[in-house]
Amino acid sequence: MTIGGSIALLIIGAILAYAVNYELSGVDIRLVGVILMVGGLIGLVIGIIRIVSARRAVERRPPPHVREEYYDYDETRRRPY
C-alpha cells in the first residue's frame, strides 16, 4: 500500500466514522470507519519506514575523478597554411 492509499483510507474512514448518519442492519458504520482509519494509519507508518530505510540503503559514491589535459602551444612550431 502506498502512502497515497493510506491517506485515502484515513479520509474515507474519518468520513464514515464522523460524518455519516446512515443506519444499516447488522453493520456499524462508525466501527467500519474506525477500522479503515487504523488500517490507513498502519499503512502510512509502514510506507514511511520503507522510504526512510530505502534512503539509508543508497550507496554514497565519491565524485568521479576529473582528468585534465594540458597541451603545450608553441608559436614557433606553428605550421604555415
C-alpha positions as CSV (number, residue, x, y, z in Angstrom):
1,M,0.0,0.0,0.0
2,T,1.4,3.4,-0.9
3,I,1.3,6.5,1.2
4,G,-1.5,7.9,-1.0
5,G,-3.6,4.8,-0.5
6,S,-3.1,5.0,3.2
7,I,-4.2,8.7,3.3
8,A,-7.2,7.8,1.2
9,L,-8.1,5.1,3.8
10,L,-7.7,7.6,6.6
11,I,-10.0,10.1,4.8
12,I,-12.7,7.5,3.9
13,G,-12.6,6.1,7.5
14,A,-12.9,9.5,9.0
15,I,-15.9,10.3,6.8
16,L,-17.6,7.1,7.7
17,A,-16.8,7.4,11.4
18,Y,-17.7,11.1,11.9
19,A,-19.9,12.4,9.1
20,V,-22.3,9.6,8.0
21,N,-25.5,9.1,9.9
22,Y,-26.8,6.1,7.9
23,E,-28.1,3.0,9.6
24,L,-27.5,-0.5,8.2
25,S,-28.9,-3.6,9.8
26,G,-26.0,-5.7,11.2
27,V,-23.3,-3.2,10.2
28,D,-21.9,-0.4,12.4
29,I,-20.8,2.3,10.0
30,R,-18.7,4.1,12.7
31,L,-16.8,0.9,13.6
32,V,-16.1,0.3,9.9
33,G,-14.7,3.9,9.7
34,V,-12.5,3.4,12.7
35,I,-11.2,0.1,11.3
36,L,-10.4,1.9,8.0
37,M,-8.6,4.7,9.8
38,V,-6.5,2.3,11.8
39,G,-5.6,0.4,8.7
40,G,-4.7,3.6,6.9
41,L,-2.5,4.7,9.9
42,I,-0.7,1.4,9.9
43,G,-0.1,1.5,6.1
44,L,1.1,5.1,6.4
45,V,3.7,4.2,9.1
46,I,4.9,1.2,7.1
47,G,5.2,3.3,4.0
48,I,7.2,6.0,5.8
49,I,9.5,3.3,7.3
50,R,10.1,1.8,3.8
51,I,11.0,5.2,2.4
52,V,13.4,6.0,5.3
53,S,15.1,2.6,5.0
54,A,15.4,2.9,1.2
55,R,17.2,6.2,1.6
56,R,19.7,4.7,4.0
57,A,20.5,1.8,1.7
58,V,21.7,4.1,-1.1
59,E,25.4,3.8,-1.5
60,R,27.3,7.1,-1.3
61,R,29.9,7.2,-4.1
62,P,32.7,9.7,-4.2
63,P,32.6,12.1,-7.1
64,P,34.3,10.8,-10.3
65,H,37.9,11.9,-10.9
66,V,38.4,14.7,-13.3
67,R,41.1,14.2,-15.9
68,E,42.6,17.4,-17.0
69,E,44.9,17.5,-20.0
70,Y,47.1,20.5,-20.9
71,Y,48.5,21.0,-24.4
72,D,51.6,22.9,-24.9
73,Y,51.0,25.5,-27.6
74,D,54.2,26.9,-29.0
75,E,54.1,29.7,-31.5
76,T,57.4,28.8,-33.1
77,R,56.2,25.4,-34.2
78,R,53.2,26.7,-36.0
79,R,52.7,25.4,-39.5
80,P,52.1,27.9,-42.2
81,Y,48.8,27.5,-44.2
